[in-house]
Amino acid sequence: MTETPWFTHADFADRVGEDFRVRLPDDSVLPLILSEVEVGLEDSGQGPDGATRQQFSLLFRGPTAPQLSQGLWALEHDEMGELALFLVPLGPDNKGPRYEAAFA
C-alpha cells in the first residue's frame, strides 16, 4: 500500500457518485461509491506544506455483502490511483452499508 497524500475536501468534492474499489484479502474487489463529502467547521493540523485544512469526512456506500470491518483499506480509483483510507462502518440505512473516512 502506498502512502496517502495530504488530501483536502476539494480533492473529493467533485467525485461524489464515483466508483472506488477495495481490494479484499482474497484478492476479490468490493465496489464502493462515494456518496457524500462532509466539511467540518474546525481547522485541523498542518500538512507537509505548512497549510492547514478543514476537517472533512467521506461517506461511501457498499453492497450488502461482504461488509468491511473497521480498519485501514486500500481503495483504488481510476484517476486518483491507490488510496490508503481508514474506514469505519456506520451501519446500514435503507440504501445499504455505509462507511466513513474522517480527516482531521
C-alpha positions as CSV (number, residue, x, y, z in Angstrom):
1,M,0.0,0.0,0.0
2,T,1.4,3.4,-1.0
3,E,1.4,6.4,1.4
4,T,-1.7,8.5,1.0
5,P,-1.1,12.2,0.2
6,W,-2.4,15.1,2.3
7,F,-5.9,15.4,1.0
8,T,-8.5,18.2,1.4
9,H,-12.2,18.1,0.9
10,A,-11.6,19.8,-2.5
11,D,-9.9,16.7,-3.7
12,F,-13.1,14.7,-3.4
13,A,-15.9,17.3,-3.7
14,D,-16.4,16.7,-7.5
15,R,-16.1,12.9,-7.1
16,V,-19.4,12.3,-5.4
17,G,-21.1,9.4,-7.2
18,E,-17.8,8.0,-8.5
19,D,-16.7,4.4,-8.1
20,F,-13.9,3.3,-5.8
21,R,-12.8,-0.3,-5.3
22,V,-11.5,-2.1,-2.2
23,R,-9.0,-5.0,-2.7
24,L,-10.0,-7.7,-0.2
25,P,-7.6,-10.2,1.4
26,D,-8.7,-12.9,-1.0
27,D,-7.9,-10.6,-3.9
28,S,-11.5,-10.0,-4.9
29,V,-12.8,-6.5,-5.3
30,L,-15.6,-4.8,-3.3
31,P,-17.1,-1.7,-5.1
32,L,-17.8,1.4,-3.1
33,I,-19.5,4.6,-4.3
34,L,-18.5,8.0,-2.8
35,S,-21.9,9.2,-1.7
36,E,-21.1,12.4,0.3
37,V,-18.3,14.7,1.3
38,E,-18.9,16.5,4.6
39,V,-16.9,19.5,5.6
40,G,-16.4,20.3,9.3
41,L,-16.2,23.7,10.9
42,E,-12.8,23.2,12.6
43,D,-9.3,23.5,11.1
44,S,-7.1,20.5,11.6
45,G,-3.3,20.2,11.8
46,Q,-0.7,21.4,9.3
47,G,0.1,19.5,6.2
48,P,3.5,18.9,4.7
49,D,3.5,22.4,3.1
50,G,2.6,24.1,6.4
51,A,-1.0,24.9,5.3
52,T,-4.0,23.8,7.4
53,R,-7.1,22.1,6.1
54,Q,-10.7,21.9,7.4
55,Q,-11.7,18.7,8.9
56,F,-13.8,16.6,6.5
57,S,-15.2,13.1,6.0
58,L,-16.0,10.9,3.1
59,L,-19.1,8.7,3.1
60,F,-19.1,5.6,1.0
61,R,-21.9,3.1,0.2
62,G,-21.2,-0.5,-0.5
63,P,-23.0,-3.7,-1.4
64,T,-24.9,-5.8,1.2
65,A,-22.2,-8.5,1.2
66,P,-19.4,-8.7,2.1
67,Q,-19.2,-5.9,4.6
68,L,-16.0,-4.3,5.6
69,S,-14.7,-4.3,9.2
70,Q,-13.2,-1.1,10.7
71,G,-9.6,-0.7,9.5
72,L,-7.1,0.5,7.0
73,W,-8.1,-0.5,3.5
74,A,-6.5,0.1,0.1
75,L,-9.0,1.8,-2.2
76,E,-8.5,2.2,-5.9
77,H,-9.8,4.9,-8.1
78,D,-9.4,5.2,-11.9
79,E,-7.9,8.8,-11.7
80,M,-6.7,9.1,-8.1
81,G,-4.9,5.7,-8.1
82,E,-4.5,3.8,-4.8
83,L,-5.5,5.4,-1.5
84,A,-4.9,4.0,2.0
85,L,-8.0,5.1,4.0
86,F,-9.2,4.1,7.5
87,L,-12.8,3.2,7.0
88,V,-15.3,2.9,9.8
89,P,-18.6,1.1,9.2
90,L,-21.6,3.4,10.1
91,G,-24.2,0.7,9.8
92,P,-26.7,0.3,7.0
93,D,-29.6,2.6,6.1
94,N,-32.4,2.0,3.7
95,K,-29.8,2.0,0.8
96,G,-27.3,-0.4,2.3
97,P,-24.0,-0.4,4.2
98,R,-22.2,2.9,4.8
99,Y,-18.5,3.6,5.6
100,E,-16.8,6.8,6.7
101,A,-13.2,8.0,6.3
102,A,-12.6,11.0,8.5
103,F,-9.8,13.6,8.0
104,A,-8.8,15.7,11.0
